[in-house]
Amino acid sequence: MKCACVRECVCISLIAYQMAASSLDAEAAAAGQQDKAGSGSYTTAATAHQIDTDSWQQVGVLLVVGFNCAYVLSFSNLMMAPLGWGWGIACLLFIGAASWYANWLLAGLHVIDGQRFIRYRDLMGFVFGRKMYYITWFLQFITLILGNMGFILLGGRALKAIHAEFSSSHSPARLQWFIAATGFVYFAFAYFVPTISAMRNWLATSAALTVAYDVALIVILIKDGKSNKQKDYNVHGTQAEKVFGAFGAIAAILVCNTSGLLPEIQSTLRKPVVSNMRRALLLQYTAGAAVYYGISVAGYWAYGAAVSEYLPGQLSGPSWATVLINATAFLQSIVSQHVHISYTTFFSSSPLMA
């Protein structure tokens, strides 16, 4: 039975690879025809977003800074603590490689028979039919909404931590006030930067914030790790808790590596969209993964099984470092949140499948 499952997986991978390769060939042929005819060769669905405008470098940086948010960089508690060193590192590497390969194949399905699929639901509907179109629409929308709720909570928590450093009151303001302030800032940013392509002027600032956050965080993690002489790397809990914790860790690693928005992100790329998307993915799964994997491993090394679900809240050090880390976490969350929320407008930019 195991051999049959392996054989089926290999067959599916080969079919997907052949479809991706044929899609890439079709795209190259279409691009050649476009050069000769001087007009577009793809059939593309109507959308309010900008199509064919961004370079692969811009999209690659967008993927790197979009995934390197404070939530993902605090996943030591979710990814490493439930698995321990051995299984944790193995799952990080295996799931990361599998996610890259899956997205590499999916990027090749962006153009099929001259039709360009700029939405995940359109591709699923084309391949599996109308029912899967609606299922994909529902699941993707719910996932994005829940993810953005998490970003708002992250921003509110960072603002509250900053306020606590400057407040002398024993009863600091409630978290709800900071959540409301975060929501207002997110709304204002989304209003003035309506599309993902319009973020090109903000990527350099976002990258600088990411570097500042990562450097400050890793310096304090190394300091705390050296001073912490009683680290516990054991996986605690009952057998059932360990099993559920392991599944949760695998899910968290998947969240770190893929967004479920690849066709939407790929739609902004200039032609050739397949090869350009694969270049951007390579940047994400090398430079990007090295950062958020490195921070997660460092956090687990520093605190062991006692690592917090929000690393900035566990760090020692001066007040200015706490303020700096939480401020960069909040500002970077604006960009990361916008990367995900901007694509929800794809759900209303065209009518549903008839």
VENTAZI-V492229 format. One record per backbone hydrogen bond with DSSP energy under -1.0 kcal/mol. NH is the residue of the N-H (numbers start at 1). CO is the residue of the C=O. Records with the same first field share a line. If there is no record, write none. Layout:
NH->CO ; CO
//
This chain:
5->1
6->2
7->3
8->4
9->5
10->6
11->7
12->8
13->9
14->10
15->11
16->12
17->13
18->14
19->15
20->16
21->17
22->18
23->19
24->20
25->21
26->22
27->23
28->24
29->25
30->26
31->27
32->28
33->29
34->30
35->31
36->32
37->33
38->34
43->114
52->267
53->268
54->268
59->55
60->56
61->57
62->58
63->59
64->60
65->61
66->62
67->63
68->64
69->67
73->69
74->71
75->72
79->75
80->76
81->76
83->80
84->80
88->84
89->85
90->86
91->87
92->88
93->89
94->90
95->91
96->92
97->93
98->94
99->95
100->96
101->97
102->98
103->99
104->100
105->101
106->102
107->103
109->106
110->107
112->115
115->112
116->43
117->110
123->119
124->120
125->121
126->122
127->123
128->124
129->125
133->129
134->130
135->131
136->132
137->133
138->134
139->135
140->136
141->137
142->138
143->139
144->140
145->141
146->142
147->143
148->144
149->145
150->146
151->147
152->148
153->149
154->150
155->151
156->152
157->153
158->154
159->155
160->156
161->157
162->158
163->159
164->160
165->161
167->163
177->174
179->175
180->176
181->177
182->178
183->179
184->180
185->181
186->182
187->183
188->184
189->185
190->186
191->187
192->188
193->189
199->196
200->197
202->199
206->202
207->203
208->204
209->205
210->206
211->207
212->208
213->209
214->210
215->211
216->212
217->213
218->214
219->215
220->216
221->217
222->218
223->219
224->220
225->221
226->222
227->223
228->224
242->238
243->239
244->240
245->241
246->242
247->243
248->244
249->245
250->246
251->247
252->248
253->249
254->250
255->251
256->252
258->254
265->261
266->262
267->263
268->265
269->266
270->54
276->272
277->273
278->274
279->275
280->276
281->277
282->278
283->279
284->280
285->281
288->283
289->284
290->286
291->287
292->288
293->289
294->290
295->291
296->292
297->293
298->294
299->295
300->296
301->297
302->298
303->299
304->300
305->232
306->303
307->304
313->310
314->311
322->318
323->319
324->320
325->321
326->322
327->323
328->324
329->325
330->326
331->327
332->328
333->329
336->332
337->333
338->334
339->335
340->336
341->337
342->338
344->341
346->343
347->344
//
